[in-house]
């Protein structure tokens, strides 16, 4: 991963730039931010949530499936990083820049999980590797490898519960939104 050109990051930033341009056009055209309950707002929220769900579910399934042959873990990690940036960005735009209640808590958790993801990616790139990209077995780097594994373990113990809390809040928000805006009418 260290020898990667960070293509997934650049692609995610490019996608967010395109989304920002389209969002800016909608704001310019309507002279206001799209409401979270508008067609644009719902589209942003649903698209972002689906990407975030894919980020978690598909990557986790591939990571835990030892016999799976559907793509390398490196490719799935890149997918995880891309969707883990673009999805939350879409959800942020869905908020209409209003952060209160369960939706505000879910947005805060989303921000925390993205920051945590950047920290995890940084720690992952610190893993000593051989020239072919595999974890190094060189005895001279054993202490560095052990230290990095401890950091990854501590990071994992924070990142996973944050993700779980985020999805609990998101499902609660979606349920409440459906109940109050759809089922009560």
Helices and strands as residue ranges (DSSP letters): H 7-30, H 39-64, H 73-94, H 101-125, G 139-141, H 142-178, I 179-183
